[in-house]
Amino acid sequence: MWIILGTLACALVAGAIYTLYGMHRIGVATSGEKIDRSQRPNTALLIIDMQKDFTHLTGEKAWDTEYLEDRIALINTLAADAKKAGQPVITIRQIFAPGYTSLLVRLLGQGRGATGSAGLDLDDRLTFVADADFTKHIGDAFSSPALNAMLDSHRIGHVKLAGLDGNYCVKNTAEGAVNRGYDVDVIYPAVLSSSLKTWEKQKQRLAGLGVQLNSL
């Protein structure tokens, strides 16, 4: 009896530790090989997580209509300007890894971003065609080897970031870019943040890391 109870207790503790580790890993910036920015003179626009699962106007955690649509319009403008300048427009989509992580998202996050969700595609109000589209399993887009390879092949040393959420995936991607030596601009009027108060603090922190906070 006591052996069974002890085994169950150990399994519960192990499961809790594994869950906390997984949540921590999803929410931190990654590190990688430093780039030589002198050999990478080009710029790319990265648009993060603008998916139907995360841009809803109804239900729990719905965005304010004007707030959301203003930022979608700004993202469309950024993409059009980037294309005119010959800069790649890259979309990044969050799809949580199959298995345990997706199960947790289904249980705790209403399934948004989970593998198999119907809302993984980009928001229909985005009017541009991306030059490339990559997926990620954690917050930092630089965790994607395919993204890193494209930026390398196009000699990108400067990235501009827009999308959502400023307090999570945009922040983590900006940090991941800084960790690799990129010149980073966050176009803050085109960033959505679920907590504007927290976003103000995050902007100050990013500025301290050398991230440029720019308007259009």
N, C-alpha and C positions, 0 to 999 in steps of 0.2 A: 504493500500500500504506500509506504513512505517513499519507496524507490520510484513508484509511478508518479507520485506528486512532485518529487524532486526533479524527475525528468521533464515533467510538464512545465515546472517553474523555470528550469534552465532554457527550455525551448521558447518560452514567452520572453525571457530576458534577451536571448539571442535574437529573436525576431524584432524586439524593440530597438536593440542596438543597430541591427541591420537597417531598419527603417530610418532611424536618425542619421545614420551614415549616408544612406541614399538621398535623403532630403538635403543634407549638407552638401553633397557632391553636386546636386542639381543647381544649387544656389550660389556657387562660387565661381570666380573667374579661373581660367586655366592659364598655364604658362607653356611656352614653346620656344623653338629656336629663334634667336634674334635675327631680324632681317638687316640687310645693308641698305638703308634708305637712300644712299647716294646712287645706288644702281636701280632704284625703283621710283621713277619720277611721276608716275601716273596716279590717278585718283579714281575711286569707285564709291558709289552710293549703296549702302546696305540698309535695306528696309526689313525690320525685324517683327515677325509674329503677327502681321496684319491679316489674321485668319478669321473666318466666320465664327469659330469657337470663342474668340476673344473680343469680337467687335459687336456684340449683340446690344440691342437697345431695350430689351425687355428681360424680365426675370431677375434672378439674384445677381448682384454686381453689374447691373446694366449701366452703360455709360449715359451721361447726359447727351441728348441728341445734338445740340449745337456744338458742344465741346468735341464730340467725336467727328462730326461731319466737317467742322473747320479744319481739323488736323488731317483728315483724309484728303481734303482739297489741297492742303499745303504739301502733303506727300506727293500727290499727283503733279504739283508744280515743280517740286524738287526733281522728280523723275524726268519730266519733260526737259528741264534745264540741263540735267546731266546728259541726256541723250544728245541735245544740241551741242554740248561741249565734247562729245565723243567719249564720255565716261561710262563704264559699265554700270547698269542698274541691276542689283542683285537682291533677290528676295530670300529671306530665311524663314523657315517654318518650324515651329515646335511640334514634334511628335514624340511623346514620351516612349521610352523603350518598351517593347512588348514584355509581358510577364508581370512581375511583381510591381514594378513602377506604374504601369498602366492600370493595374488593379487598384492601387492606392488612389490614383487620380479618379478612377470611376467611383470609388467609395467616398472620397473626401473632396473632390473637385468637380463633381457633376460630370465627369468624363471628358471635360474640355481638354483637347490636346492628346487624348489617349489614342493609342493605336486602334484603328477601325472607326473612329468618330466620323460622323457625317460632316463635321465642320472644320476639317483640316485644310480645305482649299482657301485661297486668298479671298478677301472681301470683294464682292462684285463691284463695289464703288471705286475700286482702283482702276484707273483708265489706261495704264501703261502696260506694255509687254516687257517683262523682265528679260534681261540678257542671260541670266542664269538663276536657277532656283535650287536652294539646298535645304536639307532638313538637319535638325539637331535634336539631341535627346536631353540636353541640359541647357541651362540659361545662356551660357557663353557660346556665341556663334562660331568662335574660333576653335571650338572643340571638333568642328567638322573638318576632316582631312581634305575633303573635296573643295571646300571653300579656300583653305590655305593653298591648295595646289593651283586653283584658278588665279588667285591674287599673285602668286609667284609667276605664273606663265604670262600674266598681263603686266608684270612689273609694277604692281600697285604698292605704293608706300604710304599713301594718304587715304584714309577712309572717312566717309561722312555717314553718320548714323541717324536713323529716324525709325519710328514705330512704337512698339509697346513692350513691356511696361518700363517706364523710366527707372523705377525702383528695383527692377529685377533684371530682365534679359538685356535691356539696353545698357544698363549700368555694367552688367557682367561682361557684355561684349566689348564695351569701351575699355574696361580694365584688361581683358584678354588681349586686345589690340595693343595697348600700352606695354603690356608685359613682353610683347614680341618686337617692340621698337617702332610701331607704326605712328605716324602723325594722325591724330584723331580729332575730328570735329563732331560734336553732338549738336544737331540742328534742333534746339529745344522747343521751338514753337510747333514742330512736327513730331513731338514725342507725347504719347499718352501716358498718364500716371494715375493710378488708382488713389494715391494719397498725395495731394499737391504739397502738403506740409513736409512729408518725408522727401519728396522730390527736390524741394529747395535745399535740403540738407545734402542730398546725394549730389546735386550739381556743385555745391561747394567742395565736396570731397573729390569729385572728378577733376575739378579745376586744380586742386592741390596735387593731383597726379600728372598734370600737364595736358589734360584734355581741354580743347578749345570749345567753349559754349557759344554757339553762333546762332543768330537769327537768319531769316532768309536774306 
